[in-house]
Amino acid sequence: MASEAIFHPATGSVQFAIYPDGYDGARIIARIDEEALHARFHAPEGRDADLVEAYARNADSIDALATARYRENPARAVCLGREDFRA
């Protein structure tokens, strides 16, 4: 499936969809902030498209963490930040 990721200027984050129960299940909108994309995934500064590309290159690991976060508390918004990717 093609990426549904977009840059959301109001939140300074890339929004993307996850499907915790497969594509026939619920579609959950999650976010990863630009600070995390710069610090952890080495997105270049400057263009919003670079942030979306950094998400796309690393979607497997970002989606896995977002899905785990959703499963921990489905009632809470899934917003990933730099602190979520510390070793």
trRosetta pair geometry for C-beta under 8 A, 3 or more apart (Angstrom, degrees):
i j d omega theta_ij theta_ji phi_ij phi_ji
1 23 6.9 156 -51 -99 148 134
3 16 7.0 -48 -168 -132 92 109
3 52 7.7 138 126 178 141 97
3 55 7.6 131 -162 109 142 105
3 56 5.2 -71 -59 -107 164 101
3 59 6.6 -129 -105 -88 115 150
4 16 6.1 125 78 -149 81 60
4 17 4.5 15 64 11 140 113
5 14 5.3 11 -170 174 109 110
5 15 6.8 165 -145 84 57 46
5 16 4.2 -15 -93 -92 86 98
5 52 5.2 155 119 -147 113 89
5 55 5.0 177 -154 101 161 142
5 56 6.3 -145 38 -64 145 83
5 59 7.6 -127 -39 -99 137 114
6 14 7.0 168 84 -154 28 68
6 15 5.6 -12 60 57 80 94
6 16 7.9 163 18 -75 55 57
6 52 6.7 -9 -127 -103 23 127
7 13 7.7 174 -151 99 58 29
7 14 5.6 -44 -97 -99 57 70
7 15 7.9 136 -129 14 10 76
7 48 3.9 -132 40 -174 170 111
7 49 7.5 -93 -18 -64 132 33
7 51 5.5 88 -97 74 115 125
7 52 5.6 -94 -43 -51 90 102
8 11 4.9 15 108 38 114 102
8 12 7.7 -48 89 11 73 15
8 13 5.5 -10 55 68 103 74
8 14 7.1 147 10 -118 83 18
8 15 4.8 59 -27 -19 126 112
8 31 7.0 -65 36 -120 135 119
9 12 7.0 23 -163 -73 36 48
9 48 7.4 -54 -74 -103 88 137
11 15 7.8 81 56 -56 135 101
11 31 6.2 -45 122 -154 146 156
11 33 7.5 -110 144 -106 89 82
12 33 6.0 29 109 -152 91 88
12 34 5.1 -87 166 8 85 115
12 35 7.9 42 137 -19 120 84
13 31 4.1 46 137 -178 144 113
13 32 6.0 163 -163 78 99 32
13 33 4.6 -60 -96 -100 98 49
13 34 6.3 -132 -94 -28 41 71
13 79 7.3 -64 -121 -146 168 90
14 31 6.8 153 77 -152 43 65
14 32 5.4 -11 56 58 94 87
14 34 7.4 110 -21 -77 83 68
14 37 6.6 83 -2 -60 123 145
14 51 5.3 -168 -57 140 115 104
14 52 5.7 158 -124 -94 124 59
14 54 8.0 -166 -26 69 155 90
14 55 4.6 -138 119 -49 161 148
15 29 5.8 -2 -173 -173 109 102
15 30 7.2 156 -153 82 60 38
15 31 5.2 -33 -96 -94 65 82
16 29 7.5 153 79 -152 27 59
16 30 5.8 -28 68 66 77 86
16 31 7.6 142 19 -97 71 34
16 32 7.4 2 13 4 115 99
16 55 6.2 -173 -52 170 139 140
16 59 7.3 -159 -168 -129 159 99
16 62 7.5 66 52 120 153 125
16 63 7.3 -94 120 -86 134 88
16 66 7.6 -154 79 -27 108 174
17 27 5.2 -21 -160 -170 122 96
17 28 6.8 133 -157 69 64 44
17 29 6.0 -39 -97 -96 67 57
17 30 7.4 133 -118 18 17 81
18 27 7.9 146 71 -159 37 50
18 28 5.0 -28 64 67 86 101
18 30 5.4 28 -5 -4 113 127
18 63 5.4 156 -108 -151 105 88
18 66 5.1 -173 -45 109 150 121
18 67 5.3 -157 177 -73 143 83
18 70 6.6 -163 85 -15 139 150
18 78 7.4 -34 22 78 133 165
19 22 5.8 -32 139 136 115 11
19 23 5.2 11 177 -85 168 44
19 25 5.9 130 -175 64 86 93
19 26 7.2 169 -139 82 61 48
19 27 6.1 -26 -91 -103 83 59
19 28 7.3 170 -84 19 31 83
20 25 6.5 -86 71 105 65 141
20 26 6.8 -2 40 65 95 98
20 28 6.4 32 -13 3 103 134
20 67 5.2 150 -103 -144 85 95
20 70 5.6 -131 -65 98 138 137
20 71 6.5 160 -147 -64 138 90
21 24 7.3 -78 116 75 93 72
21 25 2.9 108 78 -65 106 171
21 26 6.3 68 29 24 113 78
22 25 5.3 97 57 2 65 105
28 66 7.9 174 104 150 119 109
28 70 5.6 59 145 -120 169 149
28 78 6.6 63 149 10 119 135
29 78 7.8 177 103 50 44 102
30 66 4.1 56 -176 -157 171 135
30 69 7.7 112 -131 71 129 124
30 70 7.2 -89 -80 -57 120 114
30 78 3.8 -42 -119 96 97 120
30 79 7.3 -168 -167 -74 69 35
30 80 7.0 37 166 -9 110 101
31 77 7.7 6 18 161 107 107
31 78 7.0 153 25 102 62 68
31 79 4.9 -2 65 -119 105 70
31 80 6.8 -167 98 28 54 70
32 36 5.4 -100 178 75 94 133
32 37 6.2 107 124 -53 111 96
32 55 6.3 156 52 -105 132 109
32 62 5.8 -50 -56 -155 152 127
32 66 7.6 -89 -57 -69 99 118
32 79 7.9 161 -87 -166 30 47
32 80 4.4 -18 -107 69 78 109
32 81 7.6 174 -155 -75 58 30
33 36 5.2 98 65 7 76 99
33 37 7.3 -143 104 -2 42 90
33 79 7.2 46 -40 177 95 90
33 80 7.1 -148 6 93 74 57
33 81 5.0 16 23 -111 125 73
33 82 7.2 -65 72 -26 113 75
34 37 5.3 -56 -147 40 42 114
34 38 6.2 41 155 -19 72 103
34 43 7.3 -101 -159 75 75 144
34 51 5.5 -52 -117 -119 92 139
35 38 5.9 -56 -148 38 30 107
35 39 5.9 13 161 -7 67 115
35 81 6.6 15 70 -161 113 82
35 82 4.9 -65 122 -42 105 117
36 39 6.1 -61 -132 47 27 101
36 40 5.3 -13 -176 18 68 120
36 41 7.2 43 138 5 69 102
36 80 6.0 -69 35 127 176 91
36 81 5.4 -172 -49 -171 120 31
36 82 4.4 -157 -85 -73 71 54
36 84 6.9 -4 -116 47 141 99
36 85 5.9 119 -152 5 105 131
37 40 7.1 -52 -103 53 15 85
37 41 5.1 -45 -151 54 52 116
37 43 4.2 12 145 -1 98 138
37 51 5.1 76 118 -143 163 83
37 54 4.7 112 -168 98 105 140
37 55 6.5 -47 -110 -57 124 77
38 41 7.6 11 -17 58 8 72
38 42 7.3 33 -167 -124 36 17
38 43 5.2 -76 -84 57 51 90
38 45 6.8 40 -119 -74 124 76
39 82 5.0 35 51 -126 147 116
39 85 7.7 151 97 73 104 128
40 82 6.5 174 -27 -133 108 68
40 85 4.2 6 -106 115 155 155
41 54 4.5 120 121 176 123 111
41 55 7.6 90 113 -73 168 38
41 57 7.2 147 -175 76 117 108
41 58 5.0 -108 -125 -2 129 156
41 62 8.0 -12 -66 -61 145 120
42 54 7.0 -173 74 -127 53 122
43 50 5.2 129 -174 137 93 94
43 51 5.1 58 -174 -101 156 54
43 53 7.4 138 -126 71 97 82
43 54 3.5 -74 -81 -38 102 156
44 47 7.4 26 90 33 103 87
44 50 4.7 -84 57 -168 88 153
45 50 7.8 -2 53 82 4 152
46 50 6.4 62 66 10 84 144
47 50 4.6 103 71 -8 90 100
47 51 7.7 -155 103 -3 58 79
48 51 5.7 -52 -164 30 45 113
48 52 6.7 40 145 -15 71 103
49 52 5.6 -53 -149 39 39 111
49 53 6.2 41 151 -21 69 106
50 53 5.5 -52 -144 38 32 113
50 54 6.3 37 153 -22 64 102
51 54 5.7 -49 -148 33 32 112
51 55 6.7 35 150 -18 62 101
52 55 5.6 -49 -153 34 34 113
52 56 6.4 35 149 -21 65 106
53 56 5.5 -52 -145 36 34 113
53 57 6.3 36 156 -20 66 103
54 57 5.9 -51 -145 35 30 111
54 58 6.5 -7 164 14 62 113
55 58 6.5 -89 -152 57 25 86
55 59 6.1 58 153 -80 68 78
55 62 6.2 -71 -149 45 75 169
56 59 5.6 -8 -144 -40 31 114
58 61 5.4 -48 178 46 87 104
58 62 5.4 85 118 -21 92 108
59 62 5.7 -65 -136 47 30 107
59 63 5.4 30 167 -20 71 113
60 63 6.2 -57 -140 39 19 107
60 64 6.4 22 157 -22 58 109
61 64 5.6 -51 -146 33 31 114
61 65 6.6 28 158 -14 64 104
62 65 6.1 -58 -153 38 30 106
62 66 6.2 29 152 -17 65 110
62 80 6.9 -167 -155 58 88 165
63 66 5.5 -56 -143 40 32 112
63 67 6.1 35 157 -22 67 106
64 67 5.8 -54 -147 35 27 111
64 68 6.5 28 153 -18 62 106
65 68 5.6 -53 -148 36 33 112
65 69 6.3 35 153 -19 66 106
65 80 6.2 80 112 -107 123 140
65 84 6.3 115 167 155 141 121
65 85 7.7 -51 -89 -83 172 80
66 69 5.6 -54 -147 37 31 113
66 70 6.3 35 152 -21 65 105
66 78 5.0 81 -158 166 87 138
66 80 6.2 -84 -81 -37 85 126
67 70 5.6 -51 -147 35 32 113
67 71 6.4 31 154 -19 65 105
68 71 5.8 -55 -148 36 31 111
68 72 6.6 39 150 -27 63 101
69 72 5.7 -48 -154 25 33 117
69 73 7.7 -39 168 40 61 81
69 76 8.0 -95 159 91 90 111
69 78 5.0 123 99 -130 121 97
69 80 7.1 -161 -15 -75 161 91
69 84 7.8 -23 -71 -140 136 138
70 73 7.7 -108 -162 67 26 47
70 74 5.9 44 175 -104 75 63
70 78 5.2 -33 -68 -70 86 133
71 74 7.2 13 -114 -61 24 85
72 76 7.9 -37 92 46 91 126
73 76 4.2 31 112 13 118 117
80 84 4.7 -95 -155 50 84 158
80 85 7.6 67 173 -38 112 97
81 84 5.6 115 57 -3 54 101
82 85 6.4 -77 -165 40 39 101
82 86 7.8 61 146 -51 69 85
83 86 6.1 -20 -159 -19 45 114
